[in-house]
Amino acid sequence: MRVIAYIYSDPILETSPENISWGWDVEGVYHDLGERSHLQKLLQECENEEIDILVIRRLEELGNNLETVTKVMTQIQAMDIRLIAIYQGYDSGSDTPNLKIELLRLLQEIQYNLRSRRIRQGHASNRLEAAPPPGKTPYGYKKNKSKYIVDKSTSPVVKDFFDNFLLYGSLRGSVRYLAKKYGKKISVTTGKRWLTNSVYRGDTSYHNGEIILNTHGAIISREEAAQIDRLLGRNSRLPPRSASARRSLAGLVICGECQSGMTITRVTIRKQDKEYLYLRPINCPHKQKCKAISYDQVLDETIQSVCRELPQAVAGINSPQLDAIKNDLLTKINHQEKILDKIPSLMEAGIFDTETAKLRIYKIRTEISLLQKQLATLPPVNLIAVAQSVSIPQFWLDLSETERRFYFREFISNIQLIRQEKQWQLKIIFIF
């Protein structure tokens, strides 16, 4: 008994399948990629040689429309070859009395699947052209057939939103700022979506998670985008709402005795304008609760500790290893860009046709995008210089609480408050 198999895959929709469990001892596999030339060879072989069973994944792989699929099925059955579609449970050699009813149901499914594939092929073709995906255009842009275009009337609002977030590192604060200055009311969820949207960085992202770089004009630079990603990652480690809290130590201090996070409380004296700030544990489990501590004293000690310990912490980073990682990523990016430059000459030489070239360009550009993303997550190259600059006490004293909050969270993961019998001390845990 001779059993052969056939696979059709569209290169712009899927990768070539491997290790398919056919459930039969298959003698050979015919595989078409994009066109169906091997299907025609298979049918010719069926006419000239004795083939008993043809195994496929789905019936719709036999053609681009229902008419072609039914024609090929009829041709196969006329040669007395048993046709089996393993993913759809179809077997033309089955003696099931409801086989015709099942086939009618399958034909409806095939028609639906073929229509779905045509839609996905259209979307995939747009991706190969780096055209915008379907759907609503992000605020700050207009859209034509080929790309996004910066909307000069609304893009300044978006840019101001990004600038405010970069300055203060507070998503909720930036949302409030937008509503107060421009009357543009957006939710916090929408604001976060703006901050992470590839469109504002000059890139186009698609539902499959792939990103094409530099497809249109950007509203923020690559450096600003990397800083935003670091700020969002930093804020995600903080308790809810601490990211937008007014005080610079909010969400950072942990009581070393009870391991509870500490909140900032404000105490005022009747008929006096002066206020006193204290740090106290939020959920202290002890019967004799851990005492509150003066906020200003902890702030002063934090500044002194940062100035003393930050340069040492930065110096401990393995700079040669970090440089090696960056150089490796840059080398890979450069290699991919050289391949891109060669594709036009390969088309002229007839090695690539237009569709193959578009597909190759698309894959290379997505690979470059992934490499750029890895590069952006690495610490900034000027970290040592920045650490030297912020290790001067006067630098911190000249900042507002909001500005101090920004810089503290750029370097500090948390602050452990270690209590002793009558004294306390701080242990700064840096991010790196």
PATI-908581 format. One record per residue (C-alpha): residue number from 0; residue in three letters; x, y, z. Coordinates in Angstrom, 2 decimals. Example, Ala and Ser with C-alpha at 12.3 -4.5 7.8 and 13.67 -1.06 7.14 Angstrom:
<nodes>
NODE    n  res        X        Y        Z
NODE    0  Ala    12.30    -4.50     7.80
NODE    1  Ser    13.67    -1.06     7.14
</nodes>
This chain:
<nodes>
NODE    n  res        X        Y        Z
NODE    0  Met     0.00     0.00     0.00
NODE    1  Arg     1.48     3.31    -1.12
NODE    2  Val     0.72     6.35     1.05
NODE    3  Ile     1.85     9.86     0.13
NODE    4  Ala     1.20    13.21     1.82
NODE    5  Tyr     0.73    16.77     0.61
NODE    6  Ile     1.29    20.08     2.43
NODE    7  Tyr     0.47    23.59     1.30
NODE    8  Ser     1.68    26.61     3.28
NODE    9  Asp     1.58    30.31     2.51
NODE   10  Pro     4.96    31.89     3.35
NODE   11  Ile     3.43    35.24     4.29
NODE   12  Leu     1.05    33.62     6.78
NODE   13  Glu     2.98    30.72     8.32
NODE   14  Thr     6.31    29.00     8.55
NODE   15  Ser     6.90    25.63     6.92
NODE   16  Pro     5.53    22.89     9.22
NODE   17  Glu     7.89    20.28    10.61
NODE   18  Asn     7.44    16.85    12.21
NODE   19  Ile     3.79    16.35    11.31
NODE   20  Ser     2.26    13.21    12.78
NODE   21  Trp     0.39    11.80     9.80
NODE   22  Gly    -0.79     8.64    11.51
NODE   23  Trp     0.33     6.64     8.46
NODE   24  Asp     3.59     5.24     7.14
NODE   25  Val     4.07     7.97     4.53
NODE   26  Glu     6.32     7.15     1.60
NODE   27  Gly     6.87    10.76     0.47
NODE   28  Val     5.68    14.30     1.12
NODE   29  Tyr     4.91    16.90    -1.56
NODE   30  His     5.25    20.44    -0.21
NODE   31  Asp     4.07    23.62    -1.92
NODE   32  Leu     5.10    27.05    -0.67
NODE   33  Gly     2.91    29.83    -2.04
NODE   34  Glu     2.14    28.16    -5.38
NODE   35  Arg     0.81    24.64    -6.07
NODE   36  Ser     3.25    23.31    -8.67
NODE   37  His     4.00    20.22    -6.56
NODE   38  Leu     0.29    19.46    -6.32
NODE   39  Gln     0.16    19.19   -10.11
NODE   40  Lys     3.19    16.84   -10.07
NODE   41  Leu     1.47    14.79    -7.40
NODE   42  Leu    -1.72    14.44    -9.51
NODE   43  Gln     0.35    13.41   -12.53
NODE   44  Glu     2.10    10.76   -10.47
NODE   45  Cys    -1.26     9.50    -9.26
NODE   46  Glu    -2.33     9.03   -12.88
NODE   47  Asn     0.88     7.22   -13.90
NODE   48  Glu     1.56     5.18   -10.76
NODE   49  Glu    -0.50     3.22    -8.29
NODE   50  Ile    -1.18     5.40    -5.25
NODE   51  Asp    -3.57     4.10    -2.59
NODE   52  Ile    -3.89     6.92    -0.04
NODE   53  Leu    -3.29    10.67    -0.12
NODE   54  Val    -3.02    12.30     3.33
NODE   55  Ile    -3.37    16.07     3.83
NODE   56  Arg    -3.86    18.32     6.83
NODE   57  Arg    -6.98    20.17     5.63
NODE   58  Leu    -9.06    19.99     2.48
NODE   59  Glu    -8.70    23.74     1.78
NODE   60  Glu    -4.98    23.17     1.08
NODE   61  Leu    -6.02    21.75    -2.29
NODE   62  Gly    -6.95    25.16    -3.76
NODE   63  Asn    -7.51    28.88    -3.36
NODE   64  Asn   -11.30    28.68    -3.68
NODE   65  Leu   -14.08    26.20    -3.09
NODE   66  Glu   -14.50    25.43    -6.80
NODE   67  Thr   -10.84    24.42    -7.16
NODE   68  Val   -10.91    22.35    -3.97
NODE   69  Thr   -13.96    20.34    -5.06
NODE   70  Lys   -12.48    19.86    -8.54
NODE   71  Val    -9.24    18.41    -7.14
NODE   72  Met   -11.16    16.20    -4.68
NODE   73  Thr   -13.27    14.84    -7.53
NODE   74  Gln   -10.14    14.22    -9.61
NODE   75  Ile    -8.49    12.30    -6.76
NODE   76  Gln   -11.56    10.18    -6.05
NODE   77  Ala   -11.98     9.44    -9.81
NODE   78  Met    -8.54     7.78    -9.66
NODE   79  Asp    -9.83     5.59    -6.82
NODE   80  Ile    -7.42     7.16    -4.31
NODE   81  Arg    -8.47     7.39    -0.69
NODE   82  Leu    -8.29    11.03     0.52
NODE   83  Ile    -7.77    11.68     4.24
NODE   84  Ala    -7.73    15.11     5.94
NODE   85  Ile    -6.25    14.37     9.37
NODE   86  Tyr    -7.12    17.72    11.03
NODE   87  Gln   -10.75    17.62     9.90
NODE   88  Gly   -11.50    13.94    10.44
NODE   89  Tyr   -12.41    13.41     6.79
NODE   90  Asp   -11.83    10.02     5.13
NODE   91  Ser   -13.26     9.41     1.64
NODE   92  Gly   -12.83     5.66     2.13
NODE   93  Ser   -14.99     5.57     5.23
NODE   94  Asp   -18.17     3.50     5.08
NODE   95  Thr   -19.97     5.86     7.47
NODE   96  Pro   -23.57     6.38     6.26
NODE   97  Asn   -23.41    10.11     7.07
NODE   98  Leu   -20.27    10.75     5.00
NODE   99  Lys   -22.11    12.94     2.46
NODE  100  Ile   -23.71    15.04     5.20
NODE  101  Glu   -20.32    15.40     6.87
NODE  102  Leu   -18.77    16.45     3.55
NODE  103  Leu   -21.43    19.15     3.07
NODE  104  Arg   -20.60    20.48     6.54
NODE  105  Leu   -16.91    20.42     5.69
NODE  106  Leu   -17.49    22.30     2.44
NODE  107  Gln   -19.10    25.13     4.42
NODE  108  Glu   -16.14    25.11     6.80
NODE  109  Ile   -13.73    25.14     3.85
NODE  110  Gln   -15.47    28.14     2.33
NODE  111  Tyr   -15.24    30.01     5.64
NODE  112  Asn   -11.56    29.07     6.09
NODE  113  Leu   -10.68    30.14     2.54
NODE  114  Arg   -12.39    33.50     3.06
NODE  115  Ser   -10.55    33.95     6.36
NODE  116  Arg    -7.27    33.12     4.63
NODE  117  Arg    -7.89    35.72     1.89
NODE  118  Ile    -8.47    38.37     4.55
NODE  119  Arg    -5.30    37.36     6.41
NODE  120  Gln    -3.38    37.37     3.14
NODE  121  Gly    -4.55    40.94     2.53
NODE  122  His    -3.37    41.99     5.98
NODE  123  Ala    -0.10    40.12     5.48
NODE  124  Ser     0.46    41.88     2.14
NODE  125  Asn    -0.01    45.21     3.92
NODE  126  Arg     2.60    44.14     6.47
NODE  127  Leu     5.07    43.35     3.68
NODE  128  Glu     4.54    46.90     2.43
NODE  129  Ala     4.92    48.21     6.02
NODE  130  Ala     1.44    49.76     5.65
NODE  131  Pro    -0.58    50.68     8.77
NODE  132  Pro    -2.76    47.90    10.21
NODE  133  Pro    -6.57    48.20    10.07
NODE  134  Gly    -8.31    50.00    12.91
NODE  135  Lys    -8.48    53.44    14.48
NODE  136  Thr    -5.58    55.79    13.88
NODE  137  Pro    -3.70    56.70    17.11
NODE  138  Tyr    -4.33    60.22    18.42
NODE  139  Gly    -1.67    62.55    17.04
NODE  140  Tyr    -1.58    60.94    13.59
NODE  141  Lys    -3.49    60.75    10.33
NODE  142  Lys    -3.39    57.74     8.05
NODE  143  Asn    -3.17    57.32     4.31
NODE  144  Lys    -2.91    54.07     2.37
NODE  145  Ser     0.83    53.61     2.84
NODE  146  Lys     1.77    55.09     6.24
NODE  147  Tyr     0.93    57.23     9.27
NODE  148  Ile     1.36    60.99     8.98
NODE  149  Val     1.96    63.28    11.97
NODE  150  Asp    -1.11    65.43    12.65
NODE  151  Lys     0.24    68.93    13.31
NODE  152  Ser    -2.89    69.96    15.21
NODE  153  Thr    -2.92    67.11    17.77
NODE  154  Ser     0.68    65.83    17.92
NODE  155  Pro     1.84    68.72    20.19
NODE  156  Val    -0.66    67.52    22.80
NODE  157  Val     0.80    64.01    22.68
NODE  158  Lys     4.38    65.33    22.80
NODE  159  Asp     3.57    67.46    25.84
NODE  160  Phe     2.10    64.40    27.55
NODE  161  Phe     5.33    62.45    26.94
NODE  162  Asp     7.50    65.37    28.09
NODE  163  Asn     5.55    65.64    31.34
NODE  164  Phe     5.93    61.92    32.01
NODE  165  Leu     9.67    62.07    31.27
NODE  166  Leu    10.03    65.01    33.64
NODE  167  Tyr     8.06    63.66    36.59
NODE  168  Gly     7.72    59.91    35.94
NODE  169  Ser     4.05    59.90    36.95
NODE  170  Leu     1.42    58.44    34.61
NODE  171  Arg    -1.56    59.71    36.61
NODE  172  Gly     0.08    63.10    36.97
NODE  173  Ser     0.61    63.32    33.20
NODE  174  Val    -3.04    62.39    32.59
NODE  175  Arg    -4.17    65.14    34.97
NODE  176  Tyr    -1.77    67.60    33.33
NODE  177  Leu    -3.26    66.86    29.90
NODE  178  Ala    -6.81    67.44    31.15
NODE  179  Lys    -5.88    70.68    32.92
NODE  180  Lys    -3.82    72.28    30.13
NODE  181  Tyr    -5.61    71.07    26.99
NODE  182  Gly    -8.97    69.82    28.22
NODE  183  Lys    -8.01    66.45    26.72
NODE  184  Lys    -9.43    63.83    29.07
NODE  185  Ile    -8.04    60.32    28.75
NODE  186  Ser    -8.05    57.37    31.13
NODE  187  Val    -4.92    56.11    32.87
NODE  188  Thr    -5.19    52.96    30.73
NODE  189  Thr    -5.19    55.06    27.56
NODE  190  Gly    -2.23    57.05    28.85
NODE  191  Lys    -0.23    53.88    29.43
NODE  192  Arg    -1.19    52.67    25.95
NODE  193  Trp     0.21    55.92    24.52
NODE  194  Leu     3.48    55.44    26.40
NODE  195  Thr     3.96    51.92    25.03
NODE  196  Asn     2.54    52.46    21.52
NODE  197  Ser     5.17    51.84    18.84
NODE  198  Val     3.49    54.32    16.50
NODE  199  Tyr     4.69    57.32    18.54
NODE  200  Arg     8.25    56.00    18.18
NODE  201  Gly     8.05    55.97    14.38
NODE  202  Asp     7.40    52.21    14.16
NODE  203  Thr     4.46    50.10    13.04
NODE  204  Ser     3.33    47.13    15.14
NODE  205  Tyr     0.94    44.39    14.10
NODE  206  His    -1.40    42.03    15.94
NODE  207  Asn     1.12    39.17    15.65
NODE  208  Gly     3.52    41.15    17.85
NODE  209  Glu     5.98    41.96    15.06
NODE  210  Ile     7.28    45.52    14.72
NODE  211  Ile     8.74    47.31    11.70
NODE  212  Leu    11.09    50.19    12.56
NODE  213  Asn    11.16    53.67    11.01
NODE  214  Thr     8.01    53.45     8.91
NODE  215  His     6.88    57.07     9.50
NODE  216  Gly     7.67    60.25    11.40
NODE  217  Ala     8.11    59.82    15.17
NODE  218  Ile     6.76    62.06    17.94
NODE  219  Ile     9.41    60.94    20.47
NODE  220  Ser    13.06    60.02    19.94
NODE  221  Arg    14.67    56.62    20.52
NODE  222  Glu    16.39    57.95    23.65
NODE  223  Glu    13.09    59.22    25.06
NODE  224  Ala    11.40    55.91    24.25
NODE  225  Ala    14.11    53.96    26.11
NODE  226  Gln    13.76    56.27    29.10
NODE  227  Ile     9.98    55.80    29.10
NODE  228  Asp    10.40    52.02    29.12
NODE  229  Arg    12.77    52.26    32.08
NODE  230  Leu    10.34    54.53    33.96
NODE  231  Leu     7.40    52.19    33.34
NODE  232  Gly     9.44    49.19    34.45
NODE  233  Arg    10.55    51.05    37.55
NODE  234  Asn     7.02    52.20    38.44
NODE  235  Ser     5.63    48.67    38.02
NODE  236  Arg     7.68    47.58    41.04
NODE  237  Leu     6.06    50.21    43.28
NODE  238  Pro     2.80    49.90    45.25
NODE  239  Pro    -0.34    51.22    43.47
NODE  240  Arg    -0.53    55.03    43.28
NODE  241  Ser     2.95    55.44    44.79
NODE  242  Ala     4.32    56.33    41.35
NODE  243  Ser     2.29    59.56    41.35
NODE  244  Ala     2.65    60.31    45.07
NODE  245  Arg     3.89    63.78    45.94
NODE  246  Arg     6.76    62.78    48.23
NODE  247  Ser    10.05    61.47    46.84
NODE  248  Leu    10.33    58.48    49.23
NODE  249  Ala     6.78    57.23    48.63
NODE  250  Gly     6.74    53.50    47.93
NODE  251  Leu    10.48    53.07    48.47
NODE  252  Val    10.93    52.62    52.24
NODE  253  Ile    10.43    49.24    53.93
NODE  254  Cys    10.61    48.64    57.67
NODE  255  Gly    13.44    46.19    58.32
NODE  256  Glu    11.83    45.01    61.56
NODE  257  Cys     8.36    43.99    60.32
NODE  258  Gln     9.03    44.01    56.52
NODE  259  Ser     6.01    46.22    55.98
NODE  260  Gly     5.98    48.99    53.43
NODE  261  Met     5.88    52.45    54.97
NODE  262  Thr     3.41    55.21    54.25
NODE  263  Ile     3.85    58.93    54.72
NODE  264  Thr     1.55    60.59    57.23
NODE  265  Arg     1.11    64.32    57.77
NODE  266  Val     0.58    65.80    61.24
NODE  267  Thr    -0.47    69.41    61.87
NODE  268  Ile    -0.85    71.39    65.06
NODE  269  Arg    -4.04    73.28    65.63
NODE  270  Lys    -3.88    76.97    64.71
NODE  271  Gln    -0.39    76.53    63.26
NODE  272  Asp     0.65    76.39    59.59
NODE  273  Lys     3.58    74.09    60.15
NODE  274  Glu     3.22    70.40    59.32
NODE  275  Tyr     5.25    67.37    60.34
NODE  276  Leu     5.81    64.34    58.11
NODE  277  Tyr     6.36    60.80    59.41
NODE  278  Leu     7.03    57.40    57.90
NODE  279  Arg     5.07    54.60    59.58
NODE  280  Pro     4.55    50.91    58.69
NODE  281  Ile     1.33    50.16    56.83
NODE  282  Asn     0.72    46.62    58.13
NODE  283  Cys     2.94    45.99    61.14
NODE  284  Pro     2.14    42.50    62.55
NODE  285  His     3.71    43.12    65.98
NODE  286  Lys     1.64    43.78    69.10
NODE  287  Gln     3.88    46.69    69.95
NODE  288  Lys     3.77    48.45    66.60
NODE  289  Cys     6.99    49.73    65.04
NODE  290  Lys     7.23    53.44    65.70
NODE  291  Ala     6.92    56.16    63.10
NODE  292  Ile    10.10    57.98    62.09
NODE  293  Ser    10.61    61.54    60.92
NODE  294  Tyr    10.34    61.76    57.14
NODE  295  Asp    12.86    64.60    56.88
NODE  296  Gln    15.47    62.65    58.85
NODE  297  Val    15.06    59.60    56.60
NODE  298  Leu    15.23    61.84    53.53
NODE  299  Asp    18.47    63.47    54.71
NODE  300  Glu    20.03    60.10    55.49
NODE  301  Thr    18.89    58.73    52.11
NODE  302  Ile    20.60    61.58    50.27
NODE  303  Gln    23.82    61.05    52.24
NODE  304  Ser    23.74    57.28    51.60
NODE  305  Val    23.09    57.71    47.88
NODE  306  Cys    25.96    60.18    47.53
NODE  307  Arg    28.26    57.80    49.38
NODE  308  Glu    27.21    54.44    47.89
NODE  309  Leu    25.96    55.12    44.35
NODE  310  Pro    29.40    55.57    42.71
NODE  311  Gln    30.56    52.29    44.26
NODE  312  Ala    27.43    50.47    43.06
NODE  313  Val    27.83    51.77    39.50
NODE  314  Ala    31.53    50.88    39.52
NODE  315  Gly    30.53    47.31    40.41
NODE  316  Ile    28.70    46.87    37.12
NODE  317  Asn    30.70    44.67    34.77
NODE  318  Ser    31.39    47.35    32.18
NODE  319  Pro    33.51    45.20    29.81
NODE  320  Gln    30.82    42.52    29.72
NODE  321  Leu    28.13    45.15    29.14
NODE  322  Asp    30.17    46.66    26.31
NODE  323  Ala    30.60    43.20    24.78
NODE  324  Ile    26.82    42.64    24.80
NODE  325  Lys    26.18    46.02    23.20
NODE  326  Asn    28.86    45.48    20.55
NODE  327  Asp    27.44    42.04    19.75
NODE  328  Leu    23.95    43.49    19.26
NODE  329  Leu    25.28    46.35    17.13
NODE  330  Thr    27.25    43.87    14.99
NODE  331  Lys    24.13    41.78    14.40
NODE  332  Ile    22.12    44.90    13.50
NODE  333  Asn    24.82    46.03    11.09
NODE  334  His    24.92    42.57     9.48
NODE  335  Gln    21.16    42.57     8.91
NODE  336  Glu    21.29    46.07     7.43
NODE  337  Lys    23.99    44.95     4.97
NODE  338  Ile    21.73    42.10     3.86
NODE  339  Leu    18.93    44.62     3.27
NODE  340  Asp    21.24    46.68     1.06
NODE  341  Lys    22.02    43.62    -1.10
NODE  342  Ile    18.40    42.65    -1.85
NODE  343  Pro    17.85    45.15    -4.74
NODE  344  Ser    20.88    43.71    -6.59
NODE  345  Leu    19.60    40.17    -5.98
NODE  346  Met    16.28    41.20    -7.55
NODE  347  Glu    18.08    42.63   -10.57
NODE  348  Ala    20.02    39.37   -10.93
NODE  349  Gly    16.77    37.41   -10.90
NODE  350  Ile    17.65    35.52    -7.70
NODE  351  Phe    14.69    37.06    -5.86
NODE  352  Asp    11.30    37.80    -7.38
NODE  353  Thr     9.28    40.73    -6.03
NODE  354  Glu     7.19    38.73    -3.55
NODE  355  Thr    10.19    36.80    -2.19
NODE  356  Ala    12.14    40.04    -1.80
NODE  357  Lys     9.27    41.71     0.09
NODE  358  Leu     8.99    38.74     2.42
NODE  359  Arg    12.75    38.71     3.06
NODE  360  Ile    12.84    42.47     3.70
NODE  361  Tyr     9.94    42.16     6.14
NODE  362  Lys    11.61    39.36     8.11
NODE  363  Ile    14.92    41.21     8.29
NODE  364  Arg    13.27    44.41     9.47
NODE  365  Thr    11.42    42.55    12.23
NODE  366  Glu    14.69    40.90    13.29
NODE  367  Ile    16.36    44.32    13.45
NODE  368  Ser    13.44    45.55    15.55
NODE  369  Leu    13.98    42.75    18.09
NODE  370  Leu    17.70    43.51    18.29
NODE  371  Gln    17.02    47.23    18.77
NODE  372  Lys    14.57    46.39    21.56
NODE  373  Gln    17.23    44.32    23.34
NODE  374  Leu    19.70    47.17    22.94
NODE  375  Ala    17.26    49.69    24.42
NODE  376  Thr    16.82    47.62    27.61
NODE  377  Leu    20.53    47.83    28.50
NODE  378  Pro    21.69    50.49    30.99
NODE  379  Pro    22.60    53.86    29.43
NODE  380  Val    26.23    54.20    28.41
NODE  381  Asn    26.67    57.37    30.48
NODE  382  Leu    25.60    55.73    33.76
NODE  383  Ile    28.98    56.25    35.41
NODE  384  Ala    29.04    59.94    34.46
NODE  385  Val    25.47    60.41    35.74
NODE  386  Ala    26.34    58.67    39.02
NODE  387  Gln    29.24    61.08    39.57
NODE  388  Ser    26.97    64.07    38.92
NODE  389  Val    24.23    63.01    41.33
NODE  390  Ser    26.66    62.04    44.11
NODE  391  Ile    26.90    65.63    45.31
NODE  392  Pro    24.54    66.46    48.26
NODE  393  Gln    23.80    69.93    46.94
NODE  394  Phe    22.40    68.41    43.74
NODE  395  Trp    19.63    66.72    45.73
NODE  396  Leu    18.98    69.69    47.99
NODE  397  Asp    18.38    71.96    45.00
NODE  398  Leu    15.66    69.68    43.63
NODE  399  Ser    11.95    69.77    44.39
NODE  400  Glu    10.32    66.72    45.97
NODE  401  Thr     8.86    65.75    42.57
NODE  402  Glu    12.26    65.98    40.90
NODE  403  Arg    13.90    64.01    43.73
NODE  404  Arg    11.23    61.33    43.31
NODE  405  Phe    12.22    60.97    39.66
NODE  406  Tyr    15.93    60.53    40.38
NODE  407  Phe    15.49    58.29    43.43
NODE  408  Arg    13.44    55.83    41.41
NODE  409  Glu    15.93    55.92    38.56
NODE  410  Phe    18.55    54.34    40.85
NODE  411  Ile    16.83    52.86    43.92
NODE  412  Ser    14.86    49.61    44.12
NODE  413  Asn    13.96    50.03    47.80
NODE  414  Ile    15.25    51.41    51.09
NODE  415  Gln    15.49    49.13    54.12
NODE  416  Leu    15.02    50.95    57.43
NODE  417  Ile    17.07    48.95    59.97
NODE  418  Arg    15.93    49.65    63.55
NODE  419  Gln    18.32    49.41    66.47
NODE  420  Glu    17.66    49.90    70.19
NODE  421  Lys    17.63    53.70    70.13
NODE  422  Gln    18.85    54.43    66.65
NODE  423  Trp    18.17    53.38    63.08
NODE  424  Gln    20.10    53.23    59.84
NODE  425  Leu    19.32    52.79    56.16
NODE  426  Lys    20.29    50.12    53.67
NODE  427  Ile    19.91    51.31    50.06
NODE  428  Ile    19.11    48.58    47.50
NODE  429  Phe    20.00    49.87    44.04
NODE  430  Ile    18.30    48.69    40.86
NODE  431  Phe    21.53    47.48    39.24
</nodes>
